[in-house]
Amino acid sequence: MAGNEFTVVQERSGGDVVLVLDGEMDMTSAPVVEAAVDEVAQNGADSLSFDLSSVGFIDSSGLRSLLLARQRFGDRNDSVTLRSPQHSTVRLLEVAGVLDHFTIEPKD
């Protein structure tokens, strides 16, 4: 991936949605993630997961996007799932004190 490209691909299975993120989650890409979450919520998804296997960096803006998603989907299910996060992402969530706000599915 060249430069600051960031992509979000939506995978849907019934009411379950996975947003597959690729790139760095920062102040530039956070609005893209938030728009995708808004679309998923407006379309009536029952649950939301993020595939973070291709996200190598998350700053405070990216963290905010994940927390907003958790807030948005908090009434629909117990948690938002983060799939295959990098160690640095898990550490960021720990340091921020919000790791328990998410279900973590580690890499296989």
Secondary structure, DSSP 8 states (H G I E B T S, - for coil): --TT--EEEEEEETTEEEEEEES-BSTTTHHHHHHHHHHHHHTT-SEEEEEEEE---B-HHHHHHHHHHHHHHTTTSS-EEEES--HHHHHHHHHHT-GGGEEEE---
